């Protein structure tokens, strides 16, 4: 199974967490500044980590 990516939107930052291989536990991955092309960075993570689903 490929991991699930979770996004936590804030005004200044977007928190990103990723699930384990069994999709049971989430682990913090990084924080993206909300004013520095966050969609592009999320797309990079999805591609790098081979993410199946993104949830907010």
CHARMM internal coordinates of N, CA and C (Angstrom, degrees):
IC EDIT
DIST 1 N 1 CA 1.4463
DIST 1 CA 1 C 1.5268
ANGL 1 N 1 CA 1 C 109.69
DIST 1 C 2 N 1.3018
ANGL 1 CA 1 C 2 N 115.27
DIHE 1 N 1 CA 1 C 2 N 141.68
DIST 2 N 2 CA 1.4605
ANGL 1 C 2 N 2 CA 120.20
DIHE 1 CA 1 C 2 N 2 CA 175.51
DIST 2 CA 2 C 1.5236
ANGL 2 N 2 CA 2 C 108.97
DIHE 1 C 2 N 2 CA 2 C -87.69
DIST 2 C 3 N 1.3344
ANGL 2 CA 2 C 3 N 117.27
DIHE 2 N 2 CA 2 C 3 N 155.81
DIST 3 N 3 CA 1.4644
ANGL 2 C 3 N 3 CA 120.33
DIHE 2 CA 2 C 3 N 3 CA -175.59
DIST 3 CA 3 C 1.5320
ANGL 3 N 3 CA 3 C 113.19
DIHE 2 C 3 N 3 CA 3 C -72.50
DIST 3 C 4 N 1.3204
ANGL 3 CA 3 C 4 N 114.03
DIHE 3 N 3 CA 3 C 4 N 165.36
DIST 4 N 4 CA 1.4559
ANGL 3 C 4 N 4 CA 123.54
DIHE 3 CA 3 C 4 N 4 CA 173.85
DIST 4 CA 4 C 1.5188
ANGL 4 N 4 CA 4 C 106.92
DIHE 3 C 4 N 4 CA 4 C -107.78
DIST 4 C 5 N 1.3242
ANGL 4 CA 4 C 5 N 116.68
DIHE 4 N 4 CA 4 C 5 N 138.25
DIST 5 N 5 CA 1.4543
ANGL 4 C 5 N 5 CA 122.43
DIHE 4 CA 4 C 5 N 5 CA 178.49
DIST 5 CA 5 C 1.5193
ANGL 5 N 5 CA 5 C 108.38
DIHE 4 C 5 N 5 CA 5 C -104.99
DIST 5 C 6 N 1.3218
ANGL 5 CA 5 C 6 N 117.46
DIHE 5 N 5 CA 5 C 6 N 131.59
DIST 6 N 6 CA 1.4605
ANGL 5 C 6 N 6 CA 122.26
DIHE 5 CA 5 C 6 N 6 CA 178.96
DIST 6 CA 6 C 1.5219
ANGL 6 N 6 CA 6 C 109.54
DIHE 5 C 6 N 6 CA 6 C -115.07
DIST 6 C 7 N 1.3431
ANGL 6 CA 6 C 7 N 116.09
DIHE 6 N 6 CA 6 C 7 N 136.38
DIST 7 N 7 CA 1.4519
ANGL 6 C 7 N 7 CA 122.25
DIHE 6 CA 6 C 7 N 7 CA 179.74
DIST 7 CA 7 C 1.5182
ANGL 7 N 7 CA 7 C 109.63
DIHE 6 C 7 N 7 CA 7 C -116.97
DIST 7 C 8 N 1.3222
ANGL 7 CA 7 C 8 N 115.95
DIHE 7 N 7 CA 7 C 8 N 136.98
DIST 8 N 8 CA 1.4631
ANGL 7 C 8 N 8 CA 122.60
DIHE 7 CA 7 C 8 N 8 CA 176.61
DIST 8 CA 8 C 1.5281
ANGL 8 N 8 CA 8 C 106.97
DIHE 7 C 8 N 8 CA 8 C -121.28
DIST 8 C 9 N 1.3399
ANGL 8 CA 8 C 9 N 116.17
DIHE 8 N 8 CA 8 C 9 N 101.91
DIST 9 N 9 CA 1.4612
ANGL 8 C 9 N 9 CA 121.78
DIHE 8 CA 8 C 9 N 9 CA -173.77
DIST 9 CA 9 C 1.5166
ANGL 9 N 9 CA 9 C 111.91
DIHE 8 C 9 N 9 CA 9 C -79.74
DIST 9 C 10 N 1.3206
ANGL 9 CA 9 C 10 N 115.43
DIHE 9 N 9 CA 9 C 10 N 130.01
DIST 10 N 10 CA 1.4514
ANGL 9 C 10 N 10 CA 123.00
DIHE 9 CA 9 C 10 N 10 CA 172.89
DIST 10 CA 10 C 1.5163
ANGL 10 N 10 CA 10 C 108.94
DIHE 9 C 10 N 10 CA 10 C -128.47
DIST 10 C 11 N 1.3120
ANGL 10 CA 10 C 11 N 116.84
DIHE 10 N 10 CA 10 C 11 N 170.72
DIST 11 N 11 CA 1.4670
ANGL 10 C 11 N 11 CA 120.06
DIHE 10 CA 10 C 11 N 11 CA -179.33
DIST 11 CA 11 C 1.5221
ANGL 11 N 11 CA 11 C 112.06
DIHE 10 C 11 N 11 CA 11 C -67.70
DIST 11 C 12 N 1.3149
ANGL 11 CA 11 C 12 N 117.63
DIHE 11 N 11 CA 11 C 12 N -39.21
DIST 12 N 12 CA 1.4587
ANGL 11 C 12 N 12 CA 121.39
DIHE 11 CA 11 C 12 N 12 CA -176.84
DIST 12 CA 12 C 1.5267
ANGL 12 N 12 CA 12 C 113.20
DIHE 11 C 12 N 12 CA 12 C -98.95
DIST 12 C 13 N 1.3252
ANGL 12 CA 12 C 13 N 117.29
DIHE 12 N 12 CA 12 C 13 N -32.29
DIST 13 N 13 CA 1.4584
ANGL 12 C 13 N 13 CA 121.34
DIHE 12 CA 12 C 13 N 13 CA -175.09
DIST 13 CA 13 C 1.5311
ANGL 13 N 13 CA 13 C 110.77
DIHE 12 C 13 N 13 CA 13 C -141.05
DIST 13 C 14 N 1.3345
ANGL 13 CA 13 C 14 N 113.82
DIHE 13 N 13 CA 13 C 14 N 158.64
DIST 14 N 14 CA 1.4594
ANGL 13 C 14 N 14 CA 121.39
DIHE 13 CA 13 C 14 N 14 CA 175.27
DIST 14 CA 14 C 1.5223
ANGL 14 N 14 CA 14 C 106.91
DIHE 13 C 14 N 14 CA 14 C -119.75
DIST 14 C 15 N 1.3104
ANGL 14 CA 14 C 15 N 116.28
DIHE 14 N 14 CA 14 C 15 N 119.12
DIST 15 N 15 CA 1.4527
ANGL 14 C 15 N 15 CA 120.55
DIHE 14 CA 14 C 15 N 15 CA 177.40
DIST 15 CA 15 C 1.5133
ANGL 15 N 15 CA 15 C 110.18
DIHE 14 C 15 N 15 CA 15 C -83.13
DIST 15 C 16 N 1.3307
ANGL 15 CA 15 C 16 N 116.20
DIHE 15 N 15 CA 15 C 16 N 140.13
DIST 16 N 16 CA 1.4569
ANGL 15 C 16 N 16 CA 121.62
DIHE 15 CA 15 C 16 N 16 CA -178.26
DIST 16 CA 16 C 1.5212
ANGL 16 N 16 CA 16 C 108.49
DIHE 15 C 16 N 16 CA 16 C -125.74
DIST 16 C 17 N 1.3318
ANGL 16 CA 16 C 17 N 115.02
DIHE 16 N 16 CA 16 C 17 N 130.25
DIST 17 N 17 CA 1.4621
ANGL 16 C 17 N 17 CA 121.07
DIHE 16 CA 16 C 17 N 17 CA 175.72
DIST 17 CA 17 C 1.5186
ANGL 17 N 17 CA 17 C 108.06
DIHE 16 C 17 N 17 CA 17 C -129.44
DIST 17 C 18 N 1.3364
ANGL 17 CA 17 C 18 N 115.82
DIHE 17 N 17 CA 17 C 18 N 154.94
DIST 18 N 18 CA 1.4635
ANGL 17 C 18 N 18 CA 120.54
DIHE 17 CA 17 C 18 N 18 CA -179.40
DIST 18 CA 18 C 1.5185
ANGL 18 N 18 CA 18 C 108.77
DIHE 17 C 18 N 18 CA 18 C -132.30
DIST 18 C 19 N 1.3205
ANGL 18 CA 18 C 19 N 115.62
DIHE 18 N 18 CA 18 C 19 N 145.29
DIST 19 N 19 CA 1.4613
ANGL 18 C 19 N 19 CA 120.21
DIHE 18 CA 18 C 19 N 19 CA -179.21
DIST 19 CA 19 C 1.5246
ANGL 19 N 19 CA 19 C 110.26
DIHE 18 C 19 N 19 CA 19 C -80.60
DIST 19 C 20 N 1.3184
ANGL 19 CA 19 C 20 N 114.12
DIHE 19 N 19 CA 19 C 20 N 165.29
DIST 20 N 20 CA 1.4607
ANGL 19 C 20 N 20 CA 119.50
DIHE 19 CA 19 C 20 N 20 CA 172.63
DIST 20 CA 20 C 1.5340
ANGL 20 N 20 CA 20 C 108.51
DIHE 19 C 20 N 20 CA 20 C -77.01
DIST 20 C 21 N 1.3212
ANGL 20 CA 20 C 21 N 116.61
DIHE 20 N 20 CA 20 C 21 N 179.78
DIST 21 N 21 CA 1.4641
ANGL 20 C 21 N 21 CA 120.84
DIHE 20 CA 20 C 21 N 21 CA -176.90
DIST 21 CA 21 C 1.5235
ANGL 21 N 21 CA 21 C 113.28
DIHE 20 C 21 N 21 CA 21 C -64.13
DIST 21 C 22 N 1.3207
ANGL 21 CA 21 C 22 N 117.27
DIHE 21 N 21 CA 21 C 22 N -28.26
DIST 22 N 22 CA 1.4668
ANGL 21 C 22 N 22 CA 120.69
DIHE 21 CA 21 C 22 N 22 CA 179.49
DIST 22 CA 22 C 1.5238
ANGL 22 N 22 CA 22 C 112.45
DIHE 21 C 22 N 22 CA 22 C -89.30
DIST 22 C 23 N 1.3094
ANGL 22 CA 22 C 23 N 116.66
DIHE 22 N 22 CA 22 C 23 N 0.24
DIST 23 N 23 CA 1.4677
ANGL 22 C 23 N 23 CA 123.59
DIHE 22 CA 22 C 23 N 23 CA -179.65
DIST 23 CA 23 C 1.5291
ANGL 23 N 23 CA 23 C 112.10
DIHE 22 C 23 N 23 CA 23 C 59.56
DIST 23 C 24 N 1.3382
ANGL 23 CA 23 C 24 N 115.79
DIHE 23 N 23 CA 23 C 24 N 37.00
DIST 24 N 24 CA 1.4600
ANGL 23 C 24 N 24 CA 121.07
DIHE 23 CA 23 C 24 N 24 CA -179.77
DIST 24 CA 24 C 1.5246
ANGL 24 N 24 CA 24 C 112.70
DIHE 23 C 24 N 24 CA 24 C -104.30
DIST 24 C 25 N 1.3317
ANGL 24 CA 24 C 25 N 117.40
DIHE 24 N 24 CA 24 C 25 N -38.52
DIST 25 N 25 CA 1.4530
ANGL 24 C 25 N 25 CA 122.30
DIHE 24 CA 24 C 25 N 25 CA -175.57
DIST 25 CA 25 C 1.5237
ANGL 25 N 25 CA 25 C 110.42
DIHE 24 C 25 N 25 CA 25 C -123.09
DIST 25 C 26 N 1.3222
ANGL 25 CA 25 C 26 N 116.00
DIHE 25 N 25 CA 25 C 26 N 146.20
DIST 26 N 26 CA 1.4636
ANGL 25 C 26 N 26 CA 120.95
DIHE 25 CA 25 C 26 N 26 CA 175.93
DIST 26 CA 26 C 1.5211
ANGL 26 N 26 CA 26 C 109.35
DIHE 25 C 26 N 26 CA 26 C -106.55
DIST 26 C 27 N 1.3227
ANGL 26 CA 26 C 27 N 115.65
DIHE 26 N 26 CA 26 C 27 N 142.95
DIST 27 N 27 CA 1.4567
ANGL 26 C 27 N 27 CA 122.38
DIHE 26 CA 26 C 27 N 27 CA 179.93
DIST 27 CA 27 C 1.5278
ANGL 27 N 27 CA 27 C 108.81
DIHE 26 C 27 N 27 CA 27 C -127.76
DIST 27 C 28 N 1.3334
ANGL 27 CA 27 C 28 N 117.55
DIHE 27 N 27 CA 27 C 28 N 137.85
DIST 28 N 28 CA 1.4691
ANGL 27 C 28 N 28 CA 118.83
DIHE 27 CA 27 C 28 N 28 CA 178.18
DIST 28 CA 28 C 1.5282
ANGL 28 N 28 CA 28 C 110.31
DIHE 27 C 28 N 28 CA 28 C -60.20
DIST 28 C 29 N 1.3192
ANGL 28 CA 28 C 29 N 115.33
DIHE 28 N 28 CA 28 C 29 N 140.60
DIST 29 N 29 CA 1.4559
ANGL 28 C 29 N 29 CA 119.76
DIHE 28 CA 28 C 29 N 29 CA -179.04
DIST 29 CA 29 C 1.5276
ANGL 29 N 29 CA 29 C 110.92
DIHE 28 C 29 N 29 CA 29 C -113.61
DIST 29 C 30 N 1.3249
ANGL 29 CA 29 C 30 N 117.09
DIHE 29 N 29 CA 29 C 30 N -56.00
DIST 30 N 30 CA 1.4683
ANGL 29 C 30 N 30 CA 120.47
DIHE 29 CA 29 C 30 N 30 CA 179.09
DIST 30 CA 30 C 1.5243
ANGL 30 N 30 CA 30 C 109.72
DIHE 29 C 30 N 30 CA 30 C -166.64
DIST 30 C 31 N 1.3245
ANGL 30 CA 30 C 31 N 114.39
DIHE 30 N 30 CA 30 C 31 N 172.51
DIST 31 N 31 CA 1.4571
ANGL 30 C 31 N 31 CA 122.75
DIHE 30 CA 30 C 31 N 31 CA 174.83
DIST 31 CA 31 C 1.5241
ANGL 31 N 31 CA 31 C 107.20
DIHE 30 C 31 N 31 CA 31 C -119.63
DIST 31 C 32 N 1.3278
ANGL 31 CA 31 C 32 N 115.60
DIHE 31 N 31 CA 31 C 32 N 129.72
DIST 32 N 32 CA 1.4631
ANGL 31 C 32 N 32 CA 121.22
DIHE 31 CA 31 C 32 N 32 CA -178.28
DIST 32 CA 32 C 1.5205
ANGL 32 N 32 CA 32 C 108.50
DIHE 31 C 32 N 32 CA 32 C -108.97
DIST 32 C 33 N 1.3346
ANGL 32 CA 32 C 33 N 119.13
DIHE 32 N 32 CA 32 C 33 N 127.21
DIST 33 N 33 CA 1.4636
ANGL 32 C 33 N 33 CA 120.24
DIHE 32 CA 32 C 33 N 33 CA 174.08
DIST 33 CA 33 C 1.5290
ANGL 33 N 33 CA 33 C 109.85
DIHE 32 C 33 N 33 CA 33 C -60.77
DIST 33 C 34 N 1.3258
ANGL 33 CA 33 C 34 N 117.09
DIHE 33 N 33 CA 33 C 34 N 132.05
DIST 34 N 34 CA 1.4616
ANGL 33 C 34 N 34 CA 121.34
DIHE 33 CA 33 C 34 N 34 CA -175.06
DIST 34 CA 34 C 1.5208
ANGL 34 N 34 CA 34 C 113.04
DIHE 33 C 34 N 34 CA 34 C -68.55
DIST 34 C 35 N 1.3247
ANGL 34 CA 34 C 35 N 117.98
DIHE 34 N 34 CA 34 C 35 N -17.03
DIST 35 N 35 CA 1.4601
ANGL 34 C 35 N 35 CA 120.35
DIHE 34 CA 34 C 35 N 35 CA -176.95
DIST 35 CA 35 C 1.5327
ANGL 35 N 35 CA 35 C 113.04
DIHE 34 C 35 N 35 CA 35 C -103.71
DIST 35 C 36 N 1.3185
ANGL 35 CA 35 C 36 N 118.24
DIHE 35 N 35 CA 35 C 36 N 13.65
DIST 36 N 36 CA 1.4705
ANGL 35 C 36 N 36 CA 120.92
DIHE 35 CA 35 C 36 N 36 CA -177.24
DIST 36 CA 36 C 1.5281
ANGL 36 N 36 CA 36 C 111.69
DIHE 35 C 36 N 36 CA 36 C -125.75
DIST 36 C 37 N 1.3345
ANGL 36 CA 36 C 37 N 116.54
DIHE 36 N 36 CA 36 C 37 N 63.68
DIST 37 N 37 CA 1.4639
ANGL 36 C 37 N 37 CA 123.25
DIHE 36 CA 36 C 37 N 37 CA 177.51
DIST 37 CA 37 C 1.5260
ANGL 37 N 37 CA 37 C 113.26
DIHE 36 C 37 N 37 CA 37 C 50.54
DIST 37 C 38 N 1.3206
ANGL 37 CA 37 C 38 N 117.85
DIHE 37 N 37 CA 37 C 38 N 59.80
DIST 38 N 38 CA 1.4617
ANGL 37 C 38 N 38 CA 119.71
DIHE 37 CA 37 C 38 N 38 CA -177.32
DIST 38 CA 38 C 1.5260
ANGL 38 N 38 CA 38 C 113.48
DIHE 37 C 38 N 38 CA 38 C -64.05
DIST 38 C 39 N 1.3232
ANGL 38 CA 38 C 39 N 118.46
DIHE 38 N 38 CA 38 C 39 N -33.45
DIST 39 N 39 CA 1.4697
ANGL 38 C 39 N 39 CA 120.18
DIHE 38 CA 38 C 39 N 39 CA -179.21
DIST 39 CA 39 C 1.5272
ANGL 39 N 39 CA 39 C 110.85
DIHE 38 C 39 N 39 CA 39 C -63.31
DIST 39 C 40 N 1.3155
ANGL 39 CA 39 C 40 N 117.19
DIHE 39 N 39 CA 39 C 40 N -38.94
DIST 40 N 40 CA 1.4624
ANGL 39 C 40 N 40 CA 120.70
DIHE 39 CA 39 C 40 N 40 CA 178.94
DIST 40 CA 40 C 1.5281
ANGL 40 N 40 CA 40 C 110.51
DIHE 39 C 40 N 40 CA 40 C -64.68
DIST 40 C 41 N 1.3300
ANGL 40 CA 40 C 41 N 117.23
DIHE 40 N 40 CA 40 C 41 N -41.71
DIST 41 N 41 CA 1.4671
ANGL 40 C 41 N 41 CA 120.02
DIHE 40 CA 40 C 41 N 41 CA 179.74
DIST 41 CA 41 C 1.5244
ANGL 41 N 41 CA 41 C 111.12
DIHE 40 C 41 N 41 CA 41 C -67.55
DIST 41 C 42 N 1.3295
ANGL 41 CA 41 C 42 N 117.38
DIHE 41 N 41 CA 41 C 42 N -40.49
DIST 42 N 42 CA 1.4697
ANGL 41 C 42 N 42 CA 120.19
DIHE 41 CA 41 C 42 N 42 CA 177.36
DIST 42 CA 42 C 1.5252
ANGL 42 N 42 CA 42 C 109.72
DIHE 41 C 42 N 42 CA 42 C -61.32
DIST 42 C 43 N 1.3232
ANGL 42 CA 42 C 43 N 117.85
DIHE 42 N 42 CA 42 C 43 N -42.65
DIST 43 N 43 CA 1.4675
ANGL 42 C 43 N 43 CA 121.26
DIHE 42 CA 42 C 43 N 43 CA 177.98
DIST 43 CA 43 C 1.5253
ANGL 43 N 43 CA 43 C 110.95
DIHE 42 C 43 N 43 CA 43 C -60.89
DIST 43 C 44 N 1.3284
ANGL 43 CA 43 C 44 N 117.86
DIHE 43 N 43 CA 43 C 44 N -40.05
DIST 44 N 44 CA 1.4663
ANGL 43 C 44 N 44 CA 121.52
DIHE 43 CA 43 C 44 N 44 CA 177.37
DIST 44 CA 44 C 1.5228
ANGL 44 N 44 CA 44 C 110.88
DIHE 43 C 44 N 44 CA 44 C -61.63
DIST 44 C 45 N 1.3291
ANGL 44 CA 44 C 45 N 116.33
DIHE 44 N 44 CA 44 C 45 N -44.61
DIST 45 N 45 CA 1.4718
ANGL 44 C 45 N 45 CA 120.50
DIHE 44 CA 44 C 45 N 45 CA -179.39
DIST 45 CA 45 C 1.5251
ANGL 45 N 45 CA 45 C 110.18
DIHE 44 C 45 N 45 CA 45 C -63.31
DIST 45 C 46 N 1.3303
ANGL 45 CA 45 C 46 N 116.45
DIHE 45 N 45 CA 45 C 46 N -44.58
DIST 46 N 46 CA 1.4735
ANGL 45 C 46 N 46 CA 120.73
DIHE 45 CA 45 C 46 N 46 CA 179.31
DIST 46 CA 46 C 1.5234
ANGL 46 N 46 CA 46 C 109.77
DIHE 45 C 46 N 46 CA 46 C -57.09
DIST 46 C 47 N 1.3114
ANGL 46 CA 46 C 47 N 117.00
DIHE 46 N 46 CA 46 C 47 N -43.27
DIST 47 N 47 CA 1.4623
ANGL 46 C 47 N 47 CA 120.96
DIHE 46 CA 46 C 47 N 47 CA -179.42
DIST 47 CA 47 C 1.5314
ANGL 47 N 47 CA 47 C 111.10
DIHE 46 C 47 N 47 CA 47 C -69.74
DIST 47 C 48 N 1.3277
ANGL 47 CA 47 C 48 N 117.33
DIHE 47 N 47 CA 47 C 48 N -46.54
DIST 48 N 48 CA 1.4702
ANGL 47 C 48 N 48 CA 121.75
DIHE 47 CA 47 C 48 N 48 CA -177.61
DIST 48 CA 48 C 1.5234
ANGL 48 N 48 CA 48 C 112.37
DIHE 47 C 48 N 48 CA 48 C -62.79
DIST 48 C 49 N 1.3180
ANGL 48 CA 48 C 49 N 116.49
DIHE 48 N 48 CA 48 C 49 N -43.13
DIST 49 N 49 CA 1.4694
ANGL 48 C 49 N 49 CA 121.76
DIHE 48 CA 48 C 49 N 49 CA -173.96
DIST 49 CA 49 C 1.5251
ANGL 49 N 49 CA 49 C 113.24
DIHE 48 C 49 N 49 CA 49 C -93.47
DIST 49 C 50 N 1.3358
ANGL 49 CA 49 C 50 N 117.18
DIHE 49 N 49 CA 49 C 50 N -1.65
DIST 50 N 50 CA 1.4620
ANGL 49 C 50 N 50 CA 122.52
DIHE 49 CA 49 C 50 N 50 CA -179.11
DIST 50 CA 50 C 1.5356
ANGL 50 N 50 CA 50 C 110.75
DIHE 49 C 50 N 50 CA 50 C 55.20
DIST 50 C 51 N 1.3138
ANGL 50 CA 50 C 51 N 115.56
DIHE 50 N 50 CA 50 C 51 N 53.44
DIST 51 N 51 CA 1.4584
ANGL 50 C 51 N 51 CA 123.11
DIHE 50 CA 50 C 51 N 51 CA -176.39
DIST 51 CA 51 C 1.5304
ANGL 51 N 51 CA 51 C 110.51
DIHE 50 C 51 N 51 CA 51 C -75.30
DIST 51 C 52 N 1.3252
ANGL 51 CA 51 C 52 N 116.40
DIHE 51 N 51 CA 51 C 52 N 137.13
DIST 52 N 52 CA 1.4666
ANGL 51 C 52 N 52 CA 122.07
DIHE 51 CA 51 C 52 N 52 CA 176.48
DIST 52 CA 52 C 1.5240
ANGL 52 N 52 CA 52 C 112.34
DIHE 51 C 52 N 52 CA 52 C -84.69
DIST 52 C 53 N 1.3381
ANGL 52 CA 52 C 53 N 116.87
DIHE 52 N 52 CA 52 C 53 N -44.79
DIST 53 N 53 CA 1.4567
ANGL 52 C 53 N 53 CA 121.56
DIHE 52 CA 52 C 53 N 53 CA -174.31
DIST 53 CA 53 C 1.5283
ANGL 53 N 53 CA 53 C 109.98
DIHE 52 C 53 N 53 CA 53 C -135.83
DIST 53 C 54 N 1.3279
ANGL 53 CA 53 C 54 N 115.43
DIHE 53 N 53 CA 53 C 54 N 148.70
DIST 54 N 54 CA 1.4629
ANGL 53 C 54 N 54 CA 121.71
DIHE 53 CA 53 C 54 N 54 CA 173.24
DIST 54 CA 54 C 1.5179
ANGL 54 N 54 CA 54 C 107.23
DIHE 53 C 54 N 54 CA 54 C -120.36
DIST 54 C 55 N 1.3305
ANGL 54 CA 54 C 55 N 116.23
DIHE 54 N 54 CA 54 C 55 N 130.16
DIST 55 N 55 CA 1.4667
ANGL 54 C 55 N 55 CA 121.20
DIHE 54 CA 54 C 55 N 55 CA 178.70
DIST 55 CA 55 C 1.5265
ANGL 55 N 55 CA 55 C 109.07
DIHE 54 C 55 N 55 CA 55 C -123.50
DIST 55 C 56 N 1.3264
ANGL 55 CA 55 C 56 N 114.71
DIHE 55 N 55 CA 55 C 56 N 150.76
DIST 56 N 56 CA 1.4568
ANGL 55 C 56 N 56 CA 119.77
DIHE 55 CA 55 C 56 N 56 CA 179.35
DIST 56 CA 56 C 1.5073
ANGL 56 N 56 CA 56 C 110.01
DIHE 55 C 56 N 56 CA 56 C -120.53
END
COOR INIT
IC SEED 1 N 1 CA 1 C
IC BUILD
